[in-house]
Amino acid sequence: MASGLMNPFFLVEREILKNTNARGDLSKLSKPGDLEKIVSYLARLKKSVNNEKCLIVTGFPCVEATLVNAIGVTEKRNIQETDGIAGAVAIARALGPDKCILGIEGDIKSAEFGVKYSAAHILKHVLENIGEKTREYLPSQTTQRDDSSFKILTLPTQRRIFGKNDPHPYILEDFLSTLRPYSILAIEKAGYSAPFPPNAESDGVSKRQTINCGPAYTMKGRDISSDCVPAGIMKALWDNASLRMAIGDGGNELGLGLVNDLTKDHIPLGDKIACSPEFSADHLLMAGVSNWGGYAIGIGLLSKDLEGTNDVYANKDMISEKSEKNISDTLRDLGVCDGVSGKFENATTDGISLDNHVALLNRIYEILKV
């Protein structure tokens, strides 16, 4: 493997950081070399025979929406944007269903208004529309070994946790004992700012504790905490992981506490929205669009292994123009909106057309020579 600036992973890191000026200079937040470290770890995990898995978490409900049910009752919510889904799926497919679990928010009441209002339902439809099998990941199902289906861990929202008629109480210790051993990779996952006022309590954990976190904010500084997983639950999942990895494109994503000070210095509204140091990743990948970071990691896993042999990890078609168009069409058909424009009709992500995303994807293939 070439070293220095000729290392293809370094070249990919530079490629995915292009066109980022709209959100500040993301290159100031980047950690050169971490792409190769993440791919190397996941490649070893993929080949391992132990039970460790990677918990891939996504979900950034930054789009304002008005829910209307069958009898005309309306309710304001924040719902999942288009970014994050495709990148998480790319990594998951390259890693394989036996080595990962996908975690994303779900809300039973939101689901009753329509699929697009529950991120977990969106993810399920996306995976099944590209030919993958899925099942819900629950502690009670751990004895049912199924390595052919992608497992979706539905994370509760603050709104759901505090609901009086929640039929599925979220028992954190059951999930932790079931998940271990696991690493965690957050891609376009809403982070939590720092800090709450002194002596503020966390939300949703059975044994309430103080953590140094504030609300989850959009890039424009809008509080979306009510439709995110409670910070205390995510903190427990984060702290119990054997390795913590993150992909972000703004500084307010989970794991970017590692560059909290840099976010404040270089990103608009950074003083307010920067992710708390409580959520600091061991390895961090910055990208102009978070999905691009997912492509980089997924394609890295599909490329020749790091030992220089000719073996490939999986079929290139898993991350291709065809698969990404399918995902984009599915999101559009479900009415999932672009996080920048707030619209779904043009099937864009962060205001960028599918053609441009595919061109970047193909550029990554070219650099890594898959």
N, C-alpha and C positions, 0 to 999 in steps of 0.2 A: 504494500500500500504506500503510495507516495506521501511524503511528509510536507509540512508547511502549506504554502498557498496553492500548491499543485495537488494537494489531497482533494479528491473529488467531493468528499463530504464538506470541506471548507467552501468549495465552489458552490455547492448546493445551498449552504447557509447564506452566502452572499446573494444568490439568485432569489431566494424567497424573501429577502429583506428589501428588494427593490420596490419602488412605488409606495413608500410608506410615509411620505411627508405630510399627508393630511392629518395624521395622528401624532405628529412630532417625529423626532429622529429616533426610530426604534433601534438603530444600530448601536446607540449608546447603552441600550439595555441588553444587548445580545451577549451570549457566552460562547465565543468561538471554540469549536471542538466538542460541544455537548451533543450535537447530532450524532456523531460517530459513537460517542459513549452510550447514548440511548439505544442506537441500533445494535451495538455490540452486546449490550445487556439482553435485549429482547431476542437476539439471535441465539444466545446461550440458553435463555429460558425456553425458546421454541424446541431446542434439541434435548432439553433435560427430560428425565424420566420421573422427576419428583412431582409432588402435587401443587407446587407453587403456581399461581396464576397472576396475571396483571389485571387489576381493576382499572378499566378505562372509563373515566368520568367526563361527561360533557353536559352542556345545558346552560344557555345564557338567555333568560327570558327578558330580553330588552325591548320587545315590541309591545306597545300599548294596544289593547284590544277590548272590544265590548262584546261580551257573551250574551247571546239571546237564545233562550230555550224554546221548547215547542209551544208553550203557552204565553210567550212574549216577555218573560221576566228577563231583565238585563243585569249584567254585572261586569264591572271593570276588572280586567286582569292584565298581567304581563305574561307574554307567551314567548316560546322558543323562536329564535331567529334561524335563518338558513345556515349560517356559519357554524362549524363544529361537528355537525352530523356526518358529512362526507369524510372529513378527516379522521374521525373516530372509527368509522366503518372501514376506511382504508387500512388503518393500523390493525384492526381486529381481524380482517380477512387475511392479511399477510401473516399474522401471528397464528391464527387458527382457532376454532371454537373451543378446543380442549385446553387452551392456554390463556384464555381471557374471559372476563366478565364485563359487560357494559353497564355502567350506572348512569341514570338520568332521572330527573324529577318526574313524578306522575301525580296526578290529582284526580281522585275518583269523581268528584263533582264536575271538574272541568271536562273530563272525558264524556260526561253525559251531554255536554253541549256540542260535542263534535271532536273528531280525532285530533285536529290541529291544536286543540287547547290542552292536550296532555302530551308532553314531550316523549314520555315512554311509549305511547301509542304511535307517535310519529316515527320513532326509531324502529319499532316493530314493523310498520308498513314498509319503511325504506329497505330493511333487510330482506323481507319476504318478497318484495318486488324485484330484487336482484337475484332471487333464487335461493336465498338462505333460509334455513329453518330457525325458529326462535322458540324460547320458552322463558317463563318468568323464573327468576332465581329466588328461591325461598329456603330458609333453613330446613323446613320439613321435607324438602325434595333432595337433600344432599345424598341420600342413599340410592337415589335413582341416577346412576351414572349415564350420562348422555354426552358424548364427545362430538356429536354431529350437529348439535343445535347451539346457536349463540344464546347465551344466557343474559337476560336483562334484569338487573337489580333496580327496582323502582324505588327511588329515593323520595321521601315525603317532603312536601313544602311546609313552610311555617304555617301557612293557612290551613293545611290539612291536619298537621299535628295538633293545632289548637281547636279543631272541629269537635263539636260535642257528640256527633254520631259517627265517628271514624270506626268502621268495622274491622280495620286491620291495624291494631296498635303496633307501633314501630318499636321493637325491643332491640336496642343497639347491641347489647352483649351477645345475643343470639347470632347476629350477623357477623360480629367480629370473630367469634369462636368458629363460625362456619367458614369464613373467608381465609383465615390464617392457614398457611403463610401466603402473603400476597404483596406485590408491589402496586403502586398506583401511578397512573398517568392521566393528568388533567389536560384536556384540550378545549379551549374556548369554554371554560367552566367559570361561572361567576365567582369572583373572589369576594373577600370581606375586607372593608377598609379598617383603618386603625386610628384611634381606639374608640370603644364605647366610653361614656363618662365613667369616672372612678366608681368601683363597687357595683357596676352593672352586672347582671346575671346573664349567662348564656341561655339559649332557648332550645327546649326539646329533649334534653338528655335527662334520663330518669334521676341521676344524681347530679343536681344542678351545680355548676361550677362557674367561676369567673374566668373568662378568656379575654385576651386583649384584642378584641375585634369589634368593628362597627358594622354599619349597614353594607349591603352589596349595592354598588352603584353602576349605572350605565356610563358610557364615555361622556355623556352630557350632565352627569351628576344627579340623575334621577334615582331615587331609592326603589329598588325592586326586591327587597328582602323577603316580602311576604310570599313571593312565588319562587323562592329559592329554598334549598334544603337548609334547615337551621344550622347556624355556624357551629354549635356544640357537637352536633352529629358528624358534620364534615371534619371537624378537628379530630375527633376520635378515629375516624377512618384514615385520616392523613397521618396521625402520629403512630398508628399501629402498622403502617406499611413498612416493608423492609427497605424499599427504595422509593423516592418520590421524584417524579418527572412532570414537566409542565410545558405546554405550548400556549403562547399568547400573542396578541397583536395590539395591545393597548396599555398594559400595565395594571389593569384592574382585574385580571384573571387570577384564578386560584393557582398558587405556586409562585406567583411573581412577587411575593413578599421578599424574595431573595434580592430583588432590585428595587425595593421600596424607595430608597433615597434617590436613585436614578430616575425613577418614574416621577417623583416630585420635581426633579430638576429639568426634565426634558419633555414631559407630556402635559398638554393642556389640562387644567384642573387636577393635576397630579397630587397636589396637597390634599385634595378631598377624596379622590377615587383610588389612590394607590393601594394595592393589596397589602394587608397587614403582614409584618414579619413572622407572625404566628404560622403563616402558610408559606414557608420557603422551600422551594424545590431543591433537590440535590443536583439535578440536571435541568437546564432551561433552554428552550428553543423559541426564539422570537421569529415572527413571520409577518409579512404585510397583511396576510389573511390567515387566520389560524388553520383553515383547511390545508393551506400550502405546507404547513409544518407536518400535518398528518400525511400528506402525499410523500413528503421527503422521508419520513420514517418508514411508511409502508413500502415504498419503492426500494428503500435501503434494504429492507428485509427480503424483498424479491430479487435483489441483485446477487451477484456472486458473493460467496461468504468471505469473511475477512481474512481467511487463511490463504486465499488466492486460488482455490480449487474451482472447478467448473460447475459445481452443484448450485442449483438455485433453490430458494426456499419454497416457492409456490408458483402458480401460473400467473404470467403477466396480465392476463385478462381480468384478474381480480381488481386491478386499478387501471382503468383505461377510459378512453373517450366514451365508449359504450356504457360502461358502468356509471360514470359520472353524469352522463345525460339521463340515464334511468333515474338516478337519485334526484337530479335537478327537476325532472318532470314530475316525480312523485311528490316532492315538496311543493311544487307549483300547484299540482292538482289538489293537494290538501289545503292550500291557501296559506302555507307557511311563508312569512314575509322576510324580505331583506332587512337586516338590522339597521342599515343606513337610510334607505328610502322609505321603509315601512310598507312597501308594496310587494305583491307576489306575482303579478301578471307577466313580468319579463324574466322570471326565473334567474335573478341575479343574486350574487352573494357579496355583501359589502359594496354594493354599487357597481360590481364588475361582472361583465357578461360571462356566460359559460365558455364561449370560445376562448376568452383570455385565460380562464382557469385551466382549460385543457392544454393550451399552448404552454403554460408554465409546467404542467404535469409532464408533457412530452419533453420539455427542456431538462427536467430532472432525470428522466429516463436516459436522455442523451449523455448527460454528464456522468451518470453512474453506469452507463453502457449495459443496461439490462437487455 
